[in-house]
Amino acid sequence: MKPLEGIRVLDLSRVLAGPYCTALLADLGAEVIKLEPPAGDDYRHVGPFRDGESALFTLNNRGKKSLMLDLKDPADLALALAIADRSDVVVENFRPGVAARLGLGPEALRARNPRLVYCSISGFGQDGPLRDLPAYDLVVQAMSGLMAATGDEGGPPLKTGESVADLIAGLFASWAIMAALVGRGTTGQGATLDVAMNDALFSLLTTS
């Protein structure tokens, strides 16, 4: 038996940070239900491709069940809410405020399901002066200070070859979710988690 068997995760995320987080949860046995818009996750259209399928999408969405829904359609939104009612975890990486406008924010979902662990992943957090800034991996690498600490001494800032801001945020999010599930076992209550890519990457710069 894997440690997260019996845990259901509703995955509202796209591209990398959120999908990487939920892929790690799926690796540990969680049932992950991924909701995709009619056009599919962006990574379905990004190569390299094999047999017509994106290797990027396949790698970061392994072990999941995909369901196509248009969350602006009332019937599809109702189905998403019904799934959330029966889930242990929700993960989303919309821009701050978008999930709430759709009716899928933490306040709405946890009012319906108090045991829910709701995790938001964004560039700079759900609150504060930077919340609305663009949050691509490269932006976070620069603003966290990582690029200034990479490359030759005295040389220009240098990005890493991998999307480390997205991946580290996904890793921290999965860790936080599992901690919240342990806490729920004691209190019976879920949690609202706010994981910022910038915070996650900055926390690793312990020798810079």
N, C-alpha and C positions, 0 to 999 in steps of 0.2 A: 504494500500500500504506500502510495506517495503522500507526503505530508499535507498537501492541499486538496486531496480527494474529498468531494462533498462540498467544496466551495465553488460558488458560481460567480463569475465576473462578467459584468456588462461593459464591453469595451467600446467607448464612443470616440476613440482617438484615431489619428491618422498619421501617416508618414513614419516618424521614427521614435521619438522619445516615449510616447504612450504605447505604441505597438511593441517596442522592445520590452517595456515594463510588463505588459500582459503576456508576452511570449515567455518571460521568465516564470510567471505564475503558472502558465500552462505546462511548462517543463516540470513543475512540482505537483502536477495532478489536478489543478483547477480546471473547471469547465469554463471556457472563455467564449462568450457570444459576442462577436464583433459586428457592429452595425455599420454598414457602408452606404454612402449616398448612391443615387442611381448611376453615376459615372464611375463608382468604385473608389477605393483609396487611391490617392495620387501615385503611390508606389507601384500600382498595377501597370502604370504606363511608363515606368522608368527602367531602363536596362541595367545590367545585361539580361537578355532573354534566353530561355531554353524551352523548346517545344511550345513557343508562343506565350510563355508565362514569365513574369519578372522574377528573377532570382532574389532581388531585394525584397519584394513583397513576400515571397515564399519563406525566406529566412526569418523575417521579423513578424510573421503571422503564423508560424508553425503551431500546430496543435489546436487551432481555433475553429469555431463554427461561424461562418459569415452569413449575414442576413442583410439584404438590400432594403433600406427604408428611406423615404423622403420625410425628414422630421418636420417639414413645413406643412405636410399633409395631416389633417386631424386624425384620420384613421391610423396612419403609420405612427404618429406621435403617441396615440393611445396604446398601441402595441408596445412601443418602447417603454412606456410607463409601467405596463403590466409586467414586462421582463424585469425592470428595476425593482418592482415590488417583491419579486421572488429571487432577487440576487443578494449576495453578501457584499459585493464590491462593485463600485462604478469607477471607471477611469476615463477622464476626458482631457483633451489638450486643445480645446477651442481657445480663441482669444478671450481674455478675461471679460466676463459679462455675457458672452454669447450663450452659454448653456442656460443661464438664468432666463434670458429672453425667450429661449425655446421652451421653457417650462421644465427643464431638466437640470436645474441648479441644485446645489446641496440642500438648501433650505426646503425646497419643494419635495425632493425625493426622500430626505431623511424624516420629514413630517409624516410621510406615508409609510416609511420603513425605518424605524428608529435604530435598528441593528445594522443599518447599512454603513459600510466604510466607503466614503466618497473621496476620491483623490483627483485633484486638479493639477496638471502640469503646465507651466507657462514659462516664458522667458524670464520675467522679473517679478513673479508673484501676482496674486489676485488683488492686492491693495498697494497703495503707495504711488509715488510720483512717476515711476518708470513702468507702471503696469501696461500702458498702451503702446510702448515702444515695439518695433519689429523684433522678432525673437528668433531669427535664423541662427543656426549653429555658429556660423562665422562671426556674427555680431556678438554673441555671448563669449566666444573665445577671445575676442578683442576686449570687451568691456570687463571681463573677469580679471584680466591681467595675464592670462595664460600666454597670449601671443608675445607679450613683452618679455616673458621668461624663457622663450624658446628661440633657438638659433644661436648664432655667434655672438659672443659678448661685444657690446658696442654696435652691433649690427641692427638692422631694422626688425620690427616685429615679424614673427613667422607663425603661420597657422600650422596645426598638426595635419597629418594626412588622413585622419579618421574624424568622423563627426562626434568628437568626444563629449561635447556639451549635451547633445541629445542622449547619448548612451549613458553618461553618468547620471543625468536626471532620471532616466528610466530605471537605472539600478537603485538609486536612492528611493524612488517612488515604490518600487517593489518591496524594498526593505521596510519602509514606513508602513505600507499596507499590512505586511505580515506582523509587525509590532502592534498595529491597531487591532488586528484579529485576535492576537493574544490578549490584549487589554479587554476586548469585548467578551472574551471568555470569563473574565472576572466581574466586569460591571454589567454585562448584558446590553451595553450601549455601543453603537458604532462611533464613527469619528469623521471629521472633515479635515482633510489633509491638503496643504498648499505647498507644492514642490516647485521651486523656481530653478530653472536651468543655471542662471547666473550664480545663485547661492551654492548650488551643488558643485559647480566647477570651481568656484572660489575656495570652497572648503578643502579642496585637494592641494592648494598651493601652499603647503605647510613649510616649504624650504625656499620659497621664492622671495 
